């Protein structure tokens, strides 16, 4: 018996939360190894491309008229406009920013500021892009999330007076969350299916980033340790970050958007901050601190409050302004 849309969305949420929790812990642990943030972004995209680009070619050339001819020489099953917009935010920018922050700030900060500020950004972006309303309960939930982020990020700003760099990582985490929230809202606006959306952002990201990386690293503009990294580290990161986080979690994330909408989807990641923060304490030996605990409580509480306040989301329209164009 086929699963109901809500059951599919719930299963997708479990998979997404598990992989996102692992991503934050592994991302922070990667800072102590060989690869730079720019290397990790390349390995992430190439690892996903090995799986997704042949899939995209198959969809555009053998998948029938539903996908048309696609764009990017048939590598993306979507037209160029949604491919470029979602790929810019969900593929290119996010891939670089999400790793760069871990080289300045601890995983506890990333666990609060990245998944924690996703509903904050998504809530505001959904107003002009999707025509949603900010109810009083949702505003209260977003205020709790913003306060939690300020508690965590404010400590990083104080260290800047002593020459600390934690604030840089905190700012990068917030920017990464904005990029992924923009992608989630655009995916809803264009009524994208999970697989084509994930293929599209990967195709755009790798085709834009790989040439820039090769040029920048070759000329010494980008710090790269790719040649010095052991093959085990490169392959391991490609499998987890590329296949696991991009391919599997990317598809399940958009499946959540289909089931719950972008705002409720980002709020359903309420377990990620707590699990990843506790995982960083247990596996990486990082202290959580009073501000981390306070920020974690505020953000998680705000997310849970937002889930209760969010109304049911109707299926997105497949025509009109929400259609893929």
N, C-alpha and C positions, 0 to 999 in steps of 0.2 A: 504494500500500500504506500503510495507516495506521501511524503511529508508535507504538512501544511506550510504555507509561507512563513508563519510565525515560528514553527519548529525549525525550519531551515535557518531563519534569522538567529534563533537562539543558539543553534549548533555553530553557526558562523561566528557568533560572539565569543563562544568558549575558545574556539581555535585562535581567533584574533587576539584575545586577551593573553593567552598562553605564549604566543609568539612575540607579541609586543613586550611582554615582561622579560622574556629571554633576550630580546633585542637590546633593551636598556642595560641589562647586566653585562652582556657580551660586548656591547659598544663601549662601556666604561673600561672593561678589562682590556680591550684592544689598545687603549691608550698606553699601556705598559709594554706593548709588543712593537713590532717593527714598522708596520704600515702606518702611513700618515693619513689624516682625514681625506685627502684628495685621492690617495691610493684606495682607501676603503670604499669611497664612492664609485670609483672605476670598477673595482672587483664586484661590488654589489650589482651594478648595472650589467656587467658582462656575464655574471653568474645567472642573472635572470634572463638575459638575452639568449643564452644557449637554449633555454626551454621555450621562451615566448616568441622569439622571432620566427622560427620555423612554424610555430602554431599560427602566427599571424599570416604568413604566406599561404598556409593551407586554407585558412578562413576566407581570404580574399580571392584565391584562385579556384578553390574547390568547395567552398562553403555555401555556394548558391547565391541567388540574388539578394538575400537578406542583408549581406554585408557589402555588396557592391564591389567596386575595385579598390576601395580603401584609399590610403595615401602613403607617402614616404616609400614609393616604389613597391607598394603592396605589403610592406612590413606591418603597417597599422591597418586594422580592419575598419577604422573610423575615418570619416572625412578629415581634411586637414585642420579645420577650425577647432573642433573639439580635441583633436590629437595635440595640437600646439598648445592650447590653453591648459588642458589637464596635464600634459607632459611637462610644461614649464614649471608648474607648481608642485605636482605630485611626483615627477620623475627627476628633473634636473636640479632644481633648487633644494628640494627636501633631501635628496641623496647626499649633497655636500654638507648642508647645515646640520643634519641630525648627528653626524659623526664629529664635526668640528667642535661642538659644544662639550663633548666628553674629554677633550684635551685641556680644558680649562676648569671645568666644574665637576664635582662628584656625581655619582649615579643618583644619589638621593635627590639632588636638585633636578636632574633630568627627569626623574620619575614623577616629580610634582609639576614641573613647568611644561613638559611636552604633552603628555596625555591630559594633564590637568587643565591647561589653557586651550585645548582643542575645543571643548564646548563653548568657551568664552568667545573665541573667534568665530566659530560656526554660528553661534547665536546671533552675533551682530551681522555677519555676512549674509545670513539667510533673509534678513529683512529687505535689503535692496535687491538681492538677486533672485529670491524665491517668493517675495511678497508675504513672508510670515510676520506675525505680530509678536512683540515682546510683552507677555503678560506680567502681572506683578510678581507672581510666583517664580517665573523664569528669571526676572530681573534680580530677585532675591538670591536665586541659585547662582547666577553669574557674579553677583557681588561677593558671595562667599568664596567662589573660585578665584576672583581677582584679588581678594584680601589674602587668601592662602598663598598665591603667587608672590604677592608683595612681601609677605613675611619671610619667604625663602629667599627671594631675590634681593630684599633689602639688606640682608646680612652680607651678601656678596658685594653690594655697593659700598658698605662700610669698610670692607677690606681693601677697596680701591685706594682709600686714603693712606694705607700702609704699603701700597705698591702691589697689592694682590690682583690676581687675574680672574678670580672666580666670577666676577660680575660679567666678564666677557662671555663665558660659557652660558650664564643665565640668559643674557640677551640673545645669544644664538639659539638657545632652546625655544624661546618665545617666538623668534622669527621662523624657526622650523615648524612650530605648531601652526602659525598663521598660514604657511604654504600648504600644509596637509589639510587644514580646514577649508581653504579655498578650493583645493582639489575635490574634497567631499561634497561641497556645495555645487560645484560645477558638474560633478558626476550626476547629482540629482537633477540639476537644471536641464542637462542634455539627455536625461533618461537613459543613462548608459547601463549596459549589462556588465556583470563582473569581469568576465574573461576578456572581451574586447577592450574594456577600459584599462585593465592591467597591462595588456599587450601594448596599447597605444602609448601609455606613459613611459613604458620601458623602451619602446622603439624611439620615441622622441628624445628621451634622456640619453641613451647610448649614442645615437647618431650626432647629437650636439656636443656631448661631453667628451667622448673618446678623442676626437680630433683636437679639441681645445687642450685636453690633458697632455696629449702627445707633444703638441707645440710648446705648451708652458713648461712641462718637465724637461723637454729637450733643450730649451733655452735657459733653463735654470730659474724660471719665474715662479714655478710651483714646487714646494718641498715634496720630494718623492723618495721613498725608500723601497720601491717595488723590486728593484734588482737585487737588493740585499735581503729581502724577505725569504724565509724558507718556503718551499712549495707546500708543506703541510699547512702553514698559516694561510697562504693564498687560497688553497683549495677549500679549507675549512670555512673561511669567511665567505667564499663564493657559494658554497652549499647552504650555509645557514642564512647569511644576509641576502643572497640573491634568490635561491630557490625557496627557502623557508619564509623569510620576511616579505620579499617582494611578490613572489608568485603565489604562494599559498595564502599568506595573510592579506595580500593585495586583493585577491579574489574574494576571500571571506569578508573583508571590510566593505567592499561594494555590495556584497550580498546583504550585509547588515543595513546599508543605506536603502536598498530596495525594500527591506522589511520594515524598518523603523524610521526612515528619514535621516538626514544628516545631523540634525541637532540631537535627537535621541540616540543616534548611533555613537556620537562622540561622548555622550553622557553614559552610555552603557559600558564604557571602558573604565568604570569606577574602580575596579579591582586592580588595574595596572599600577597606579601610583603606590598603593600599599604593598603589593606583592613585590614589585621591583625594588622599592626602598628596603624592605626586609631582606630580600635576596642579596642586595648589596652589602648589608650589614653581616649576613651569615657567610656569604661566599667570598666577598672582597675585603671584609674587615673594615669597612668604612663606618665612621660614627654618624649617627643620624642627627644628633643635636636637638635642642629644644625647639629651634625654629623649624627644623625639618619635620618634627612631630606635629607642631602646631599647623604648619602649612599643609601637611598631609591630611590632618583632620578636617581643616576648612575646605580643602579642595574636594576630598571624597564626600564630605557632607553636602557640598554644593552640587556635585554631580548627581548624587542620589536624590536630592531635592528636585533637581531639574528633570530627572526621569519620571518622578511622580507627577510633576506639573505639566509635562509635555502631552499634548493631545494626540490621539491616534493619527497616523499619517496616511492619507489616501495614496493610491498608486499614482506615480507621476504620469503626466500626459505624454502620449507618444506623437503628438502633433502640435502645431502652433509654435509658440515661442520656446517651449521646452523640448521640442524635437531636435534631433541631431541635424545640424546644418553645416 
